[in-house]
Every structure is written in C-alpha cells, then in structure tokens.
Amino acid sequence: MTGLSEADEVQYNLHVLLRFDLERALMSGDLLVGDLEAAWNDRFKADFGYAVDRPSNGVLQDVHWSEGLFGYFPTYTLGNVYAGCLHVALRKAVPDLDDQLAAGDTSAATTWLRENLQQYGGLRTPVETIRHATGTAPSEAPLLDYLEEKFSGIYGL
C-alpha cells in the first residue's frame, strides 16, 4: 500500500487531488462523513488501480482530517507547480547547475534564489513572486514535463 509518505511525485499529486475532491464534496454536502471511507476506497481503486487494504492505509493514512485540517492540501501540489517553474528558470540562469552541485558548490543556486525569490518574502502574492522570478506566469507545464521525462524513462513509456 502506498501512503503519502511513500508516494512518488505522480502518486503524491494524485493523492492530493483525491483528498481535494473529497473535501469539496464534504463541504458542499454532496458527500456525508459516514460515506467518506467508501468514497475514498472507490476513488483510490479508480486512480491507483488497486484496493485499499485497511483504513489506516486509506482515508486515515494521516492526521489531517482527524485534526480538522481542511482546505489547504492543494497547496502541496501548487508548491510543486511553483517549484517546477523555478527549476526551469534556475537552470536557464545557471546552465552548469548540475556540475556545480556535484562539486558541492551551491553558491550560484543560492544566490539566484536569494536575488529572485527569497529577498521578497511576503511582499508579493505567490503568482507575482513566480512571475518576477521566472519572467512568466505560473504554469503546470514544467512540472508535467519533469514528471513525463522522469517516469517515461523509469517505466519505458
């Protein structure tokens, strides 16, 4: 069973989407709390191709809902989208990034992050922050490109 702590980048984002969709259904009244476990199990089987073996590996796999933490889970995937955008911009700015990091030199990367991102803290909205740092609006394309490149090679797709 793959829980969030064991998920790869594709599965993790699918977990986030599953949770987000179920949260929306709960909040709108389209899903009753008593039906949540069955809804989770059905959706999990449809998305991941295998059944949940017990609640602790399914709807109860983490503490978020039991602690009343609703509505923020999509920010994890949004962070992955933003990271994809920043990754592309950083690689354009520092073409030999891999060589520098392999040599233990993080100075170009940390300088770029400081100058283009970190120094602004909360002065800009997230969208403005990404646009300023990258020169483009946030887009899911860099994350999807990364996932396709990585997992096509792993799974021979």
N, C-alpha and C positions, 0 to 999 in steps of 0.2 A: 504494500500500500504506500502510495506517495502522499505524504503530508506536505504542507507548505515548507517546512524546514528541509525537506528532501527534494523539492521540486527543482527541475532545471528552469531556465529562463522562459521557455514556452509554457510549461505546465504552471509555473508560478502565475503568469499573467492570466491564464485560463482560470485558475483558482480565484483570482481577484474578480474576474468578470462573473463567475458563478456567484460569488458572495454578493457582489453589487446587484446583480439581477434579483437575487432572492431578497435582499434588503429592500429594494424598491417595491417588490411585490408585498412584503410585510407592511411597509409604511403606507402603501396605497389601500391596504385591506384586501388585496387580491389573494393573499396567502395568509392563512391562520397559523399562529405559532405551533399549534398541535400538528400541523401538516408539514412543518419545516423539514423534519428529518427525511420524510418520504420524498419531498421535493428536491432536497439536496442529493439524495441517493439516485433519483431518476436523472437529474441533470448531470451528475458526476458520471454515471454509466454512459450517457449520450456523448459527453465531451471527451472522456478519457478512455472509454472502451472496456472498462472492467468495473465490477461492482465494489461498493464499499463493504468491507467485512464486519465492521462494528462502528458504533457512533464515535468512539474516540479517534478513529481514522477518517471520520467524515465530518458531520456537522459540528461535532465537539472537538475537533482536532486542535483548536487553540482557544484562548480565553476571551477573545474579543466580544462575542455576543453575550457570553455569560457575565461579562463585566459591564454590559450596556454600551459597548463601543460600536456605534453605528455611523455610517456615512463617510468615513474617511478612507476606507480601504482602497478606493480607486486612486488615491494619491500615490500609492505604491507604483502602479503602472504608469501614472503620469510622470513620476520621477524617472522611470525607465525611459519614457519617451524623451524627456528633457536630457537625460544622460546621453542618449543616442545622438541628439543634436549637438551637444557639447563635445562629444567624442569626435564627430566629423570635423567640427571647427578646430579643435585642438590639433588633430592630425594634419589639417591644412597648414596651420601656423607652425607646426613643429614636424616637418616631414620625416626626420630621422628619430622620431619619438621612441620606437622600439629599441633602436641601438643605444640611445641614451639611457633608457630604463634598464636595459640588460647590463649596462656598465655601472648601474647603481646611481646614475645621475638623474635626479628628479627636478633639477632647478628650472629647466625650460618649461616643464609642465606646471610646476607650482607657480612660476612667475606668470604664465599665461592665465591660470585660474585666478590668481590674485588680481591681476590687472583687468581682466574681462568679466569677472564674476564676483569674487568674494568681497572686494572692497565696497561693493554697493549694498551689501546686506539686504535690509528690508526697504530700501529707498525706491525700489521699482516693484511693479507687480511681477509675478512669475513670467508671464508672457513677455513683458518688456525686458526682463532680465535675459531671457533666452534670445530675444531679437537683438539686443545690444551685443551680447557675447558672440553670437553666430552670424549676425547680418541677415538672418532670415527668421520668419515666423516659426514657432514650434511646429513640428511635423512628426508623424509616426513613421515616416519613410526610413530614416536612419536606423531606428530600432528594428523594423521589419527586414531591412537589408542585412543587418548584422545577424539576426536570427536565421534568415534564409541561408546566408553564407555558412554559418557555423553548423547548422543542423543538416543542411544538404550534404555536406562533407561527412558528417558523422553517420548519417543514415543512408547515404548514397541516393539521395532524392534528385 
